[in-house]
Amino acid sequence: MAFGLYITHPQVRIDPNVPVPRWGLSDVGAARARAAAQSEWARKLGRIISSDEVKAIETAEILSLASGISIEIAEDTHENDRSATGFLPPPRFEDAANWFFAHPEESFKGWERAVDAQSRIVSVVTRILAEHDPSTPIAFVGHGGVGTLLKCHLTGSPIARDRDQPGGGGNLFCFTLADRTLSCDWTPIEKWEGFQA
């Protein structure tokens, strides 16, 4: 049985003077991605779909070295649009993210609403999987916020922050391609031991 993964980029190099979508991986984040690329599951991937944000592309490209495939960029898989507020220091960002998840049908100071971001990511993933060979393992590489919103959809759960990834990045969840049920919850990318049918 083939599997699908949603993978979030690991740690990034934070630079308030650079737009968030252009942030790249930090040394720690890149090292974690390289460790994950040594895993047996990474070698089994037949497709890797990335958002167009630099940190996701860098993660996807590191993982693609394991299987020798080229990554694909999928529009509309980016993180929830937070450009209205610009950069927020970590404590203020955490407060904003809590509000975002707690009020999914409202906008935090101009941010994309959680319900809209969820509809967007679910639509793209559903469209890609509808055209995908269900016998080929596939990974979507992106971001924690929309990844959590996708996970909520797959599990039929309400949007809530307690379903978010722990530790701030570099995690994955796995689902079966046959029925799209989760086979594992958020797990650090370098520690996941592979799909268990």
Summary of the structure (lengths in Angstrom):
residues: 197
radius of gyration: 15.7
end to end distance: 6.8
largest distance: 45.4
contacts: 643
relative contact order: 0.22
helix: 40%
strand: 16%
